[in-house]
Amino acid sequence: MGKAWHDSSAEARSVFSRADALLGDRLGAPLSELCFSGPADRLNQTDVSQPAIFTASFACWTALLAQWGLSNADAPILATAGLSLGEYTALTLAGAMTFEDGLELVTLRGRAMQDAAAQSKGGMVALIGGDEAQADAVCEQARGGEILVCANFNAPGQIVISGSLAACERAVGIAAAMGLKATNLPVAGAFHSPLMQPAADRLAQALSQTPIQPARVPVISNVTATDHQPTPDSIRQRLAEQLTSPVRWSESCTELARRHGSDTTVQWHELSPGKTLMGLMRRIDRTIKVTPNDAPALPTPTLPPTLPPTLPSTLPSAPR
């Protein structure tokens, strides 16, 4: 994860070095070592994957800025957005928090979510082919007095539900009877559900002590699918709420497309790692072309006249 950027860009290497210096041995090994060498089972655990993805995304962005001859403050960004964890990258790019403060927050967030998952028997199920009303109906029929809610609206026909493990198991059969494809996701717990409330409480405490600035460009909130309000306390509140609320990614991208989709000079970029958000955008709005940046492009990209709504990457198949 992020190794191609690290190996090709001094600026990206500096980001990984800053992350290693800040986190030390808190993850059991230097973050860069886990990103580049794994082992995969450790890297995929949410307490590691969250700071790893955040660092890889910011390293990618820093390297792109160097290629374009820009500072972050000068980059002609129109808006930013990120799915779940990626919202922290989006806020960092928009100047609402520093890289170091963002890394501390996502490291605590990952640990708190891992702990909350260990305290509750929860899971997540991907529903393919249905809409929000059908997903709500599956949750209602499968809940059985336990917790089961919609957690991720990734794209039309792709919704993730989250909650108690037994309710998730019931949901698979109920969804199949409704003609939907249902798949249990290999995740540690019931993310973006009320079972994450202990993690949300810990995160809220950390956010209260973290300097937050008004973003210099619009940043779409996962919770509301519209811009974060320009006050630090509002940003803190939405980030804490995000852990127990559904991620409205499809609506967020639709809103960005409404604002900027007709402008042919606007480019849309997805930051490393992966190309998942590019794939989701094809389902949300095929007229929008997303440029992935999982690895450096050859030849070096030229500076676009206007940088896009930038979409920092996370993996919606395994929500963070």
Backbone torsions as a table, in degrees:
resi	resn	phi	psi	omega
1	MET	NA	116.7	176.8
2	GLY	78.3	0.7	-173.8
3	LYS	-66.7	-36.7	-179.3
4	ALA	-63.0	-40.1	176.5
5	TRP	-67.7	-43.3	178.7
6	HIS	-57.2	-44.7	-174.3
7	ASP	-74.4	-22.3	-174.1
8	SER	-104.9	-11.8	-171.4
9	SER	-134.8	124.0	175.9
10	ALA	-63.5	-34.5	-179.6
11	GLU	-67.1	-41.0	177.3
12	ALA	-66.4	-40.3	177.6
13	ARG	-59.3	-39.0	179.7
14	SER	-62.6	-38.2	179.1
15	VAL	-63.9	-45.5	178.7
16	PHE	-64.3	-37.2	177.6
17	SER	-64.4	-40.9	177.5
18	ARG	-62.7	-40.4	179.0
19	ALA	-65.8	-43.4	178.9
20	ASP	-61.4	-42.0	-178.7
21	ALA	-66.5	-38.3	-177.5
22	LEU	-71.5	-44.1	-173.7
23	LEU	-87.4	-22.7	179.8
24	GLY	56.1	-128.0	-178.4
25	ASP	-104.1	21.0	-177.4
26	ARG	-60.7	-26.9	-178.9
27	LEU	-97.2	3.9	-179.6
28	GLY	93.7	-14.1	177.8
29	ALA	-163.7	160.5	176.5
30	PRO	-56.1	140.9	-178.3
31	LEU	-56.9	-43.3	-178.7
32	SER	-61.0	-39.2	178.2
33	GLU	-62.7	-42.5	178.2
34	LEU	-65.8	-39.7	178.8
35	CYS	-62.7	-42.9	-171.1
36	PHE	-89.1	-29.6	-171.8
37	SER	-124.6	-8.5	-179.1
38	GLY	75.7	-146.3	7.8
39	PRO	-67.5	155.1	-173.4
40	ALA	-59.3	-38.7	-177.4
41	ASP	-65.8	-31.5	177.0
42	ARG	-77.1	-42.9	-180.0
43	LEU	-61.5	-33.2	-177.9
44	ASN	-80.2	-9.5	175.3
45	GLN	-71.7	137.8	-167.6
46	THR	-62.3	-27.8	179.7
47	ASP	-70.1	-21.9	175.2
48	VAL	-97.8	-42.2	-174.0
49	SER	-62.8	-32.5	-178.0
50	GLN	-67.0	-53.7	175.7
51	PRO	-64.9	-29.0	179.4
52	ALA	-67.0	-48.1	180.0
53	ILE	-64.6	-43.8	179.8
54	PHE	-58.6	-45.3	-178.6
55	THR	-67.7	-42.9	179.4
56	ALA	-62.2	-40.4	179.3
57	SER	-65.1	-44.7	-177.9
58	PHE	-70.4	-35.4	176.2
59	ALA	-62.9	-42.4	176.3
60	CYS	-58.8	-47.9	-179.1
61	TRP	-63.2	-42.6	-179.9
62	THR	-63.0	-39.1	177.5
63	ALA	-67.0	-40.6	177.8
64	LEU	-62.9	-42.5	177.7
65	LEU	-58.3	-41.5	179.0
66	ALA	-63.4	-40.6	178.2
67	GLN	-63.0	-36.1	-178.5
68	TRP	-87.0	-5.4	179.7
69	GLY	70.4	36.5	-176.7
70	LEU	-124.4	156.0	165.2
71	SER	-94.6	164.8	179.2
72	ASN	-61.6	-36.8	-179.0
73	ALA	-68.0	-26.5	-177.0
74	ASP	-92.6	-12.4	-175.1
75	ALA	-62.0	128.4	-176.4
76	PRO	-80.2	63.2	179.8
77	ILE	-79.5	139.0	174.4
78	LEU	-91.3	-36.5	-179.1
79	ALA	-168.1	160.6	174.7
80	THR	-133.4	156.6	177.2
81	ALA	-157.4	153.7	177.2
82	GLY	-152.8	141.3	-177.6
83	LEU	-80.2	116.4	177.0
84	SER	58.8	-111.2	178.4
85	LEU	-53.3	-35.9	-177.1
86	GLY	-60.9	-17.4	177.2
87	GLU	-63.4	-29.0	177.4
88	TYR	-69.5	-39.6	174.8
89	THR	-63.0	-43.9	-179.8
90	ALA	-59.1	-43.5	179.2
91	LEU	-68.3	-35.1	178.2
92	THR	-67.0	-44.4	177.3
93	LEU	-60.2	-34.2	-177.9
94	ALA	-84.2	3.1	174.7
95	GLY	83.5	10.9	-179.0
96	ALA	-77.0	-24.0	177.4
97	MET	-150.2	158.9	176.7
98	THR	-79.5	162.7	176.2
99	PHE	-58.7	-44.5	-177.8
100	GLU	-63.6	-43.5	178.4
101	ASP	-66.5	-39.4	176.8
102	GLY	-62.6	-40.8	179.7
103	LEU	-65.5	-41.3	176.5
104	GLU	-61.0	-42.1	-178.4
105	LEU	-65.6	-46.3	-176.9
106	VAL	-71.3	-28.1	175.9
107	THR	-67.5	-45.4	175.8
108	LEU	-64.6	-41.8	179.6
109	ARG	-57.9	-46.0	179.6
110	GLY	-63.2	-42.2	178.8
111	ARG	-65.7	-42.8	-179.1
112	ALA	-65.8	-38.8	178.3
113	MET	-68.6	-38.2	177.0
114	GLN	-63.0	-43.8	179.8
115	ASP	-65.3	-43.0	179.2
116	ALA	-63.5	-37.0	178.0
117	ALA	-65.2	-39.1	-179.2
118	ALA	-68.2	-26.8	-178.7
119	GLN	-82.5	-13.0	-176.7
120	SER	-135.4	147.0	177.0
121	LYS	-90.5	94.0	-176.5
122	GLY	-129.8	165.4	178.8
123	GLY	-156.6	-176.2	179.9
124	MET	-140.7	147.1	-178.9
125	VAL	-130.8	129.4	174.9
126	ALA	-88.2	128.6	176.5
127	LEU	-107.5	123.4	-178.4
128	ILE	-113.4	128.4	174.0
129	GLY	104.5	-4.4	-177.6
130	GLY	-112.0	172.1	176.2
131	ASP	-109.3	-176.6	-176.4
132	GLU	-62.4	-39.0	179.9
133	ALA	-63.4	-39.7	178.8
134	GLN	-69.4	-39.7	177.9
135	ALA	-63.2	-41.4	176.5
136	ASP	-61.1	-39.5	-179.6
137	ALA	-66.0	-40.2	176.1
138	VAL	-60.1	-46.9	-179.9
139	CYS	-61.2	-43.4	-178.3
140	GLU	-61.8	-43.6	-177.2
141	GLN	-75.3	-30.1	-174.8
142	ALA	-94.0	-13.5	-170.8
143	ARG	-61.7	-50.0	176.7
144	GLY	57.3	38.5	179.4
145	GLY	83.4	-2.5	177.6
146	GLU	-102.9	-170.6	-178.7
147	ILE	-95.9	127.5	172.7
148	LEU	-158.3	118.9	-174.6
149	VAL	-141.4	162.8	170.7
150	CYS	-70.8	134.5	-174.7
151	ALA	-118.0	-36.7	-177.8
152	ASN	-138.9	120.4	169.5
153	PHE	-100.2	86.4	-170.5
154	ASN	-77.5	-41.0	-176.6
155	ALA	-167.6	163.4	175.7
156	PRO	-54.3	126.8	-179.9
157	GLY	80.4	7.6	178.6
158	GLN	-136.5	98.1	-177.4
159	ILE	-126.5	140.8	177.3
160	VAL	-111.7	133.1	174.7
161	ILE	-109.8	157.0	-169.0
162	SER	-147.3	141.7	176.5
163	GLY	164.2	-155.3	-177.2
164	SER	-58.8	142.7	-174.4
165	LEU	-59.3	-43.7	-179.3
166	ALA	-64.0	-38.9	177.7
167	ALA	-66.0	-37.5	176.7
168	CYS	-62.5	-41.3	178.7
169	GLU	-63.4	-41.5	177.2
170	ARG	-64.4	-36.3	-177.2
171	ALA	-63.5	-33.8	-179.4
172	VAL	-59.9	-46.7	179.5
173	GLY	-68.8	-41.3	180.0
174	ILE	-64.8	-42.2	178.6
175	ALA	-62.7	-42.4	179.3
176	ALA	-61.0	-39.9	178.7
177	ALA	-65.7	-24.2	178.1
178	MET	-88.6	0.8	179.5
179	GLY	87.2	15.1	178.8
180	LEU	-101.4	149.4	172.5
181	LYS	-86.0	127.5	-177.9
182	ALA	-126.4	131.9	-177.3
183	THR	-134.2	126.1	172.5
184	ASN	-66.0	133.3	-179.8
185	LEU	-93.6	144.4	-180.0
186	PRO	-81.5	72.0	-177.6
187	VAL	-118.9	163.3	-175.9
188	ALA	-75.9	-25.6	-175.1
189	GLY	-168.8	-168.4	-175.3
190	ALA	-91.0	76.4	-178.7
191	PHE	-70.1	152.5	-179.4
192	HIS	56.1	40.9	174.6
193	SER	-138.3	169.0	178.2
194	PRO	-59.5	-18.3	176.9
195	LEU	-66.9	-12.7	177.3
196	MET	-92.5	9.2	-177.8
197	GLN	-58.7	-40.7	176.5
198	PRO	-58.4	-37.6	177.7
199	ALA	-68.7	-40.3	178.9
200	ALA	-62.0	-38.0	178.5
201	ASP	-64.9	-43.1	178.1
202	ARG	-65.1	-41.6	179.6
203	LEU	-65.0	-41.1	179.6
204	ALA	-60.0	-38.7	178.2
205	GLN	-64.2	-43.3	178.4
206	ALA	-66.2	-40.5	179.3
207	LEU	-62.3	-35.2	-178.6
208	SER	-64.1	-21.7	-178.7
209	GLN	-104.3	4.3	-177.1
210	THR	-102.9	128.4	176.4
211	PRO	-62.3	128.3	177.2
212	ILE	-127.3	135.1	177.4
213	GLN	-112.9	155.0	171.9
214	PRO	-59.2	136.0	179.5
215	ALA	-67.3	144.1	-177.9
216	ARG	-82.8	-13.2	175.0
217	VAL	-137.1	161.6	177.8
218	PRO	-59.2	134.9	173.8
219	VAL	-122.9	124.1	-177.1
220	ILE	-78.9	130.7	176.9
221	SER	-83.5	133.7	175.4
222	ASN	-60.4	-33.6	-173.8
223	VAL	-74.0	-40.5	-173.0
224	THR	-105.4	-16.2	-174.7
225	ALA	60.4	25.8	172.7
226	THR	-142.6	-177.9	-171.7
227	ASP	-62.9	141.8	165.2
228	HIS	-58.3	141.9	173.1
229	GLN	-70.1	152.3	-171.5
230	PRO	-81.2	22.4	178.9
231	THR	-112.3	138.4	-179.3
232	PRO	-55.5	-41.2	-178.3
233	ASP	-65.3	-34.6	177.5
234	SER	-67.1	-41.4	177.1
235	ILE	-61.3	-44.9	178.5
236	ARG	-58.6	-45.2	-177.6
237	GLN	-63.0	-45.2	-178.7
238	ARG	-65.4	-37.4	179.6
239	LEU	-67.1	-37.4	176.4
240	ALA	-69.3	-42.3	179.2
241	GLU	-63.2	-29.7	-176.2
242	GLN	-56.6	-33.2	-176.0
243	LEU	-67.6	-24.0	-177.9
244	THR	-116.1	5.5	-176.8
245	SER	-115.7	157.2	176.6
246	PRO	-69.2	144.9	176.0
247	VAL	-86.6	114.0	-176.5
248	ARG	-95.5	67.0	-174.8
249	TRP	-71.7	-44.4	-179.2
250	SER	-59.0	-45.0	178.3
251	GLU	-64.4	-37.5	-179.4
252	SER	-62.7	-46.1	-179.6
253	CYS	-68.8	-35.6	176.2
254	THR	-62.3	-39.3	177.9
255	GLU	-65.7	-42.7	177.1
256	LEU	-64.0	-40.0	178.4
257	ALA	-64.8	-36.6	177.0
258	ARG	-61.0	-39.8	-177.6
259	ARG	-77.1	-39.6	-166.6
260	HIS	-124.9	-4.8	-172.3
261	GLY	-66.0	-26.1	-177.8
262	SER	-84.9	-8.2	-178.6
263	ASP	-90.6	108.7	-175.8
264	THR	-72.9	-11.8	177.8
265	THR	-84.1	-11.9	-177.6
266	VAL	-85.4	130.0	176.0
267	GLN	-108.7	148.3	179.1
268	TRP	-113.5	129.0	-178.0
269	HIS	-120.8	137.7	169.4
270	GLU	-107.5	128.8	-178.9
271	LEU	-84.6	158.3	174.9
272	SER	-59.8	149.8	5.1
273	PRO	-96.6	150.6	170.6
274	GLY	88.2	180.0	-179.0
275	LYS	-131.7	22.9	-174.3
276	THR	-62.2	-43.1	-176.5
277	LEU	-68.6	-31.8	174.2
278	MET	-60.6	-43.4	177.7
279	GLY	-63.8	-41.3	178.3
280	LEU	-63.9	-37.7	-178.0
281	MET	-65.0	-30.1	176.5
282	ARG	-62.7	-30.4	178.2
283	ARG	-84.0	-29.0	-177.5
284	ILE	-80.5	-49.0	-178.4
285	ASP	-156.7	101.9	-175.4
286	ARG	-69.5	-11.8	178.5
287	THR	-76.4	-17.3	-179.7
288	ILE	-90.5	124.9	178.6
289	LYS	-104.0	120.1	-177.8
290	VAL	-102.2	132.7	175.8
291	THR	-92.4	116.8	176.8
292	PRO	-79.8	151.5	179.1
293	ASN	-132.9	43.5	-179.0
294	ASP	-64.6	-29.7	177.9
295	ALA	-143.7	160.3	-179.6
296	PRO	-59.1	139.6	177.8
297	ALA	-85.8	147.6	174.1
298	LEU	-122.4	127.3	-1.8
299	PRO	-74.0	175.3	179.8
300	THR	-56.2	129.6	-178.8
301	PRO	-65.8	145.7	175.4
302	THR	-84.2	158.8	-178.9
303	LEU	-69.0	123.0	176.1
304	PRO	-71.4	155.1	179.5
305	PRO	-61.8	-33.9	175.7
306	THR	-140.9	128.3	175.2
307	LEU	-77.3	155.1	-167.4
308	PRO	-91.1	176.7	155.1
309	PRO	-54.7	114.2	-176.0
310	THR	-91.1	131.7	-172.3
311	LEU	-112.3	89.4	178.5
312	PRO	-61.1	145.7	-169.0
313	SER	-90.7	140.7	160.1
314	THR	-137.6	177.7	-177.9
315	LEU	-109.5	101.2	-176.4
316	PRO	-68.8	-16.4	175.2
317	SER	-69.4	-21.3	175.3
318	ALA	-135.4	78.5	-170.1
319	PRO	-56.0	142.1	-177.8
320	ARG	-103.8	NA	NA
